[in-house]
Amino acid sequence: MIRIIYQREKCIGCNACTEASKFRWRLSRKDGKSILIDSIKKRNFHIAIAGDDEWEANKTAAENCPVKIIKLEKV
């Protein structure tokens, strides 16, 4: 299992995460920022738990994020 940690407030809406992992990320029509699908909000962070099969796609999303607001952890 992996934990995806995302700081949505700092998102600039560049779409890099949605391009890397369409099944975990999408852009909001309201404000243009990315949404971490199936996440819960804790303070200023959005956190989702995913299977190991999503590691590579979300690693690419984190690496391509220009503001570096996506972190991954093995659980």
NURO-779626 format. One record per atom (N, C-alpha, C): residue number from 1; x, y, z; atom name. Coordinates in nm, 3 decimals. Layout:
REM NURO-779626
+-----+---------+---------+---------+------+
| pos |      px |      py |      pz | site |
+-----+---------+---------+---------+------+
| NUM |       X |       Y |       Z |   CA |
...
+-----+---------+---------+---------+------+
//
This chain:
REM NURO-779626
+-----+---------+---------+---------+------+
| pos |      px |      py |      pz | site |
+-----+---------+---------+---------+------+
|   1 |   0.083 |  -0.118 |   0.000 |    N |
|   1 |   0.000 |   0.000 |   0.000 |   CA |
|   1 |   0.089 |   0.125 |   0.000 |    C |
|   2 |   0.034 |   0.230 |  -0.057 |    N |
|   2 |   0.104 |   0.358 |  -0.057 |   CA |
|   2 |   0.012 |   0.468 |  -0.005 |    C |
|   3 |   0.073 |   0.572 |   0.050 |    N |
|   3 |   0.000 |   0.690 |   0.095 |   CA |
|   3 |   0.041 |   0.805 |   0.005 |    C |
|   4 |  -0.058 |   0.872 |  -0.051 |    N |
|   4 |  -0.035 |   0.990 |  -0.135 |   CA |
|   4 |  -0.075 |   1.112 |  -0.053 |    C |
|   5 |   0.016 |   1.205 |  -0.039 |    N |
|   5 |  -0.008 |   1.325 |   0.039 |   CA |
|   5 |   0.004 |   1.446 |  -0.054 |    C |
|   6 |  -0.096 |   1.531 |  -0.050 |    N |
|   6 |  -0.109 |   1.639 |  -0.149 |   CA |
|   6 |  -0.151 |   1.769 |  -0.080 |    C |
|   7 |  -0.084 |   1.879 |  -0.110 |    N |
|   7 |  -0.118 |   2.012 |  -0.057 |   CA |
|   7 |  -0.197 |   2.088 |  -0.163 |    C |
|   8 |  -0.327 |   2.071 |  -0.164 |    N |
|   8 |  -0.412 |   2.128 |  -0.269 |   CA |
|   8 |  -0.409 |   2.279 |  -0.275 |    C |
|   9 |  -0.397 |   2.346 |  -0.161 |    N |
|   9 |  -0.399 |   2.491 |  -0.158 |   CA |
|   9 |  -0.286 |   2.552 |  -0.240 |    C |
|  10 |  -0.175 |   2.480 |  -0.254 |    N |
|  10 |  -0.060 |   2.530 |  -0.329 |   CA |
|  10 |  -0.061 |   2.489 |  -0.477 |    C |
|  11 |  -0.163 |   2.416 |  -0.519 |    N |
|  11 |  -0.172 |   2.368 |  -0.657 |   CA |
|  11 |  -0.189 |   2.485 |  -0.755 |    C |
|  12 |  -0.118 |   2.476 |  -0.868 |    N |
|  12 |  -0.130 |   2.579 |  -0.971 |   CA |
|  12 |  -0.211 |   2.531 |  -1.092 |    C |
|  13 |  -0.262 |   2.408 |  -1.086 |    N |
|  13 |  -0.348 |   2.357 |  -1.191 |   CA |
|  13 |  -0.278 |   2.328 |  -1.323 |    C |
|  14 |  -0.155 |   2.281 |  -1.317 |    N |
|  14 |  -0.078 |   2.259 |  -1.441 |   CA |
|  14 |  -0.116 |   2.131 |  -1.514 |    C |
|  15 |  -0.188 |   2.039 |  -1.448 |    N |
|  15 |  -0.237 |   1.917 |  -1.510 |   CA |
|  15 |  -0.133 |   1.805 |  -1.517 |    C |
|  16 |  -0.016 |   1.821 |  -1.462 |    N |
|  16 |   0.089 |   1.717 |  -1.469 |   CA |
|  16 |   0.046 |   1.589 |  -1.399 |    C |
|  17 |  -0.020 |   1.600 |  -1.285 |    N |
|  17 |  -0.061 |   1.481 |  -1.211 |   CA |
|  17 |  -0.173 |   1.405 |  -1.283 |    C |
|  18 |  -0.267 |   1.477 |  -1.342 |    N |
|  18 |  -0.375 |   1.409 |  -1.412 |   CA |
|  18 |  -0.326 |   1.339 |  -1.538 |    C |
|  19 |  -0.225 |   1.394 |  -1.601 |    N |
|  19 |  -0.165 |   1.330 |  -1.719 |   CA |
|  19 |  -0.093 |   1.201 |  -1.680 |    C |
|  20 |  -0.030 |   1.200 |  -1.563 |    N |
|  20 |   0.047 |   1.084 |  -1.518 |   CA |
|  20 |  -0.042 |   0.974 |  -1.462 |    C |
|  21 |  -0.152 |   1.010 |  -1.397 |    N |
|  21 |  -0.236 |   0.913 |  -1.328 |   CA |
|  21 |  -0.382 |   0.955 |  -1.335 |    C |
|  22 |  -0.446 |   0.927 |  -1.447 |    N |
|  22 |  -0.584 |   0.969 |  -1.471 |   CA |
|  22 |  -0.684 |   0.904 |  -1.375 |    C |
|  23 |  -0.653 |   0.787 |  -1.322 |    N |
|  23 |  -0.745 |   0.718 |  -1.233 |   CA |
|  23 |  -0.736 |   0.768 |  -1.089 |    C |
|  24 |  -0.637 |   0.849 |  -1.055 |    N |
|  24 |  -0.622 |   0.901 |  -0.919 |   CA |
|  24 |  -0.638 |   1.053 |  -0.910 |    C |
|  25 |  -0.622 |   1.124 |  -1.022 |    N |
|  25 |  -0.627 |   1.271 |  -1.023 |   CA |
|  25 |  -0.723 |   1.322 |  -1.128 |    C |
|  26 |  -0.786 |   1.437 |  -1.099 |    N |
|  26 |  -0.866 |   1.507 |  -1.199 |   CA |
|  26 |  -0.864 |   1.656 |  -1.165 |    C |
|  27 |  -0.893 |   1.738 |  -1.264 |    N |
|  27 |  -0.896 |   1.883 |  -1.242 |   CA |
|  27 |  -1.037 |   1.927 |  -1.204 |    C |
|  28 |  -1.044 |   2.018 |  -1.109 |    N |
|  28 |  -1.171 |   2.073 |  -1.065 |   CA |
|  28 |  -1.221 |   2.175 |  -1.167 |    C |
|  29 |  -1.347 |   2.167 |  -1.200 |    N |
|  29 |  -1.407 |   2.266 |  -1.290 |   CA |
|  29 |  -1.431 |   2.398 |  -1.216 |    C |
|  30 |  -1.438 |   2.390 |  -1.083 |    N |
|  30 |  -1.464 |   2.509 |  -1.002 |   CA |
|  30 |  -1.345 |   2.603 |  -0.997 |    C |
|  31 |  -1.229 |   2.551 |  -0.958 |    N |
|  31 |  -1.113 |   2.638 |  -0.938 |   CA |
|  31 |  -0.991 |   2.601 |  -1.021 |    C |
|  32 |  -0.999 |   2.494 |  -1.101 |    N |
|  32 |  -0.888 |   2.457 |  -1.189 |   CA |
|  32 |  -0.774 |   2.384 |  -1.121 |    C |
|  33 |  -0.787 |   2.357 |  -0.992 |    N |
|  33 |  -0.683 |   2.284 |  -0.919 |   CA |
|  33 |  -0.710 |   2.135 |  -0.927 |    C |
|  34 |  -0.607 |   2.056 |  -0.903 |    N |
|  34 |  -0.622 |   1.911 |  -0.906 |   CA |
|  34 |  -0.695 |   1.859 |  -0.783 |    C |
|  35 |  -0.766 |   1.750 |  -0.804 |    N |
|  35 |  -0.836 |   1.680 |  -0.697 |   CA |
|  35 |  -0.775 |   1.542 |  -0.685 |    C |
|  36 |  -0.737 |   1.504 |  -0.565 |    N |
|  36 |  -0.688 |   1.369 |  -0.536 |   CA |
|  36 |  -0.809 |   1.283 |  -0.506 |    C |
|  37 |  -0.843 |   1.194 |  -0.597 |    N |
|  37 |  -0.963 |   1.113 |  -0.587 |   CA |
|  37 |  -0.953 |   1.018 |  -0.468 |    C |
|  38 |  -1.062 |   1.003 |  -0.394 |    N |
|  38 |  -1.074 |   0.916 |  -0.276 |   CA |
|  38 |  -0.982 |   0.958 |  -0.163 |    C |
|  39 |  -0.961 |   1.088 |  -0.149 |    N |
|  39 |  -0.875 |   1.136 |  -0.041 |   CA |
|  39 |  -0.959 |   1.193 |   0.072 |    C |
|  40 |  -0.895 |   1.205 |   0.187 |    N |
|  40 |  -0.956 |   1.274 |   0.301 |   CA |
|  40 |  -0.868 |   1.394 |   0.333 |    C |
|  41 |  -0.930 |   1.499 |   0.385 |    N |
|  41 |  -0.856 |   1.620 |   0.417 |   CA |
|  41 |  -0.822 |   1.622 |   0.565 |    C |
|  42 |  -0.694 |   1.638 |   0.594 |    N |
|  42 |  -0.646 |   1.653 |   0.732 |   CA |
|  42 |  -0.562 |   1.779 |   0.736 |    C |
|  43 |  -0.614 |   1.880 |   0.801 |    N |
|  43 |  -0.552 |   2.013 |   0.807 |   CA |
|  43 |  -0.536 |   2.065 |   0.665 |    C |
|  44 |  -0.415 |   2.093 |   0.620 |    N |
|  44 |  -0.394 |   2.146 |   0.484 |   CA |
|  44 |  -0.352 |   2.039 |   0.384 |    C |
|  45 |  -0.369 |   1.912 |   0.420 |    N |
|  45 |  -0.325 |   1.803 |   0.334 |   CA |
|  45 |  -0.443 |   1.715 |   0.294 |    C |
|  46 |  -0.437 |   1.665 |   0.172 |    N |
|  46 |  -0.532 |   1.565 |   0.123 |   CA |
|  46 |  -0.453 |   1.436 |   0.116 |    C |
|  47 |  -0.508 |   1.329 |   0.176 |    N |
|  47 |  -0.436 |   1.203 |   0.188 |   CA |
|  47 |  -0.521 |   1.091 |   0.131 |    C |
|  48 |  -0.459 |   1.006 |   0.048 |    N |
|  48 |  -0.527 |   0.889 |  -0.008 |   CA |
|  48 |  -0.438 |   0.767 |   0.010 |    C |
|  49 |  -0.502 |   0.655 |   0.032 |    N |
|  49 |  -0.432 |   0.527 |   0.040 |   CA |
|  49 |  -0.462 |   0.453 |  -0.090 |    C |
|  50 |  -0.358 |   0.399 |  -0.151 |    N |
|  50 |  -0.373 |   0.330 |  -0.280 |   CA |
|  50 |  -0.292 |   0.201 |  -0.279 |    C |
|  51 |  -0.318 |   0.116 |  -0.375 |    N |
|  51 |  -0.244 |  -0.009 |  -0.388 |   CA |
|  51 |  -0.106 |   0.015 |  -0.448 |    C |
|  52 |  -0.020 |  -0.084 |  -0.429 |    N |
|  52 |   0.116 |  -0.075 |  -0.481 |   CA |
|  52 |   0.120 |  -0.060 |  -0.633 |    C |
|  53 |   0.016 |  -0.106 |  -0.700 |    N |
|  53 |   0.010 |  -0.096 |  -0.846 |   CA |
|  53 |   0.003 |   0.049 |  -0.895 |    C |
|  54 |  -0.029 |   0.143 |  -0.806 |    N |
|  54 |  -0.037 |   0.284 |  -0.844 |   CA |
|  54 |   0.093 |   0.361 |  -0.817 |    C |
|  55 |   0.194 |   0.294 |  -0.764 |    N |
|  55 |   0.319 |   0.360 |  -0.726 |   CA |
|  55 |   0.382 |   0.434 |  -0.843 |    C |
|  56 |   0.406 |   0.367 |  -0.953 |    N |
|  56 |   0.479 |   0.426 |  -1.067 |   CA |
|  56 |   0.407 |   0.548 |  -1.124 |    C |
|  57 |   0.277 |   0.537 |  -1.144 |    N |
|  57 |   0.201 |   0.649 |  -1.201 |   CA |
|  57 |   0.204 |   0.770 |  -1.108 |    C |
|  58 |   0.188 |   0.747 |  -0.979 |    N |
|  58 |   0.188 |   0.858 |  -0.885 |   CA |
|  58 |   0.328 |   0.910 |  -0.856 |    C |
|  59 |   0.427 |   0.826 |  -0.870 |    N |
|  59 |   0.566 |   0.872 |  -0.860 |   CA |
|  59 |   0.594 |   0.970 |  -0.974 |    C |
|  60 |   0.547 |   0.936 |  -1.094 |    N |
|  60 |   0.562 |   1.025 |  -1.209 |   CA |
|  60 |   0.487 |   1.156 |  -1.184 |    C |
|  61 |   0.367 |   1.147 |  -1.128 |    N |
|  61 |   0.289 |   1.267 |  -1.096 |   CA |
|  61 |   0.366 |   1.357 |  -1.000 |    C |
|  62 |   0.425 |   1.298 |  -0.896 |    N |
|  62 |   0.500 |   1.374 |  -0.797 |   CA |
|  62 |   0.625 |   1.437 |  -0.859 |    C |
|  63 |   0.695 |   1.362 |  -0.942 |    N |
|  63 |   0.817 |   1.412 |  -1.005 |   CA |
|  63 |   0.788 |   1.524 |  -1.104 |    C |
|  64 |   0.675 |   1.516 |  -1.173 |    N |
|  64 |   0.640 |   1.615 |  -1.275 |   CA |
|  64 |   0.573 |   1.740 |  -1.219 |    C |
|  65 |   0.533 |   1.736 |  -1.093 |    N |
|  65 |   0.466 |   1.851 |  -1.031 |   CA |
|  65 |   0.566 |   1.966 |  -1.017 |    C |
|  66 |   0.541 |   2.079 |  -1.082 |    N |
|  66 |   0.638 |   2.189 |  -1.078 |   CA |
|  66 |   0.650 |   2.257 |  -0.942 |    C |
|  67 |   0.547 |   2.246 |  -0.858 |    N |
|  67 |   0.554 |   2.308 |  -0.726 |   CA |
|  67 |   0.583 |   2.207 |  -0.615 |    C |
|  68 |   0.604 |   2.081 |  -0.651 |    N |
|  68 |   0.646 |   1.973 |  -0.559 |   CA |
|  68 |   0.556 |   1.962 |  -0.436 |    C |
|  69 |   0.426 |   1.946 |  -0.460 |    N |
|  69 |   0.331 |   1.938 |  -0.349 |   CA |
|  69 |   0.268 |   1.798 |  -0.335 |    C |
|  70 |   0.325 |   1.700 |  -0.404 |    N |
|  70 |   0.277 |   1.561 |  -0.395 |   CA |
|  70 |   0.391 |   1.477 |  -0.337 |    C |
|  71 |   0.359 |   1.404 |  -0.232 |    N |
|  71 |   0.456 |   1.315 |  -0.168 |   CA |
|  71 |   0.398 |   1.174 |  -0.162 |    C |
|  72 |   0.485 |   1.075 |  -0.174 |    N |
|  72 |   0.445 |   0.934 |  -0.165 |   CA |
|  72 |   0.519 |   0.867 |  -0.051 |    C |
|  73 |   0.449 |   0.775 |   0.016 |    N |
|  73 |   0.509 |   0.695 |   0.122 |   CA |
|  73 |   0.461 |   0.552 |   0.108 |    C |
|  74 |   0.549 |   0.457 |   0.134 |    N |
|  74 |   0.507 |   0.317 |   0.144 |   CA |
|  74 |   0.445 |   0.298 |   0.281 |    C |
|  75 |   0.333 |   0.227 |   0.284 |    N |
|  75 |   0.264 |   0.203 |   0.411 |   CA |
|  75 |   0.280 |   0.058 |   0.449 |    C |
+-----+---------+---------+---------+------+
//
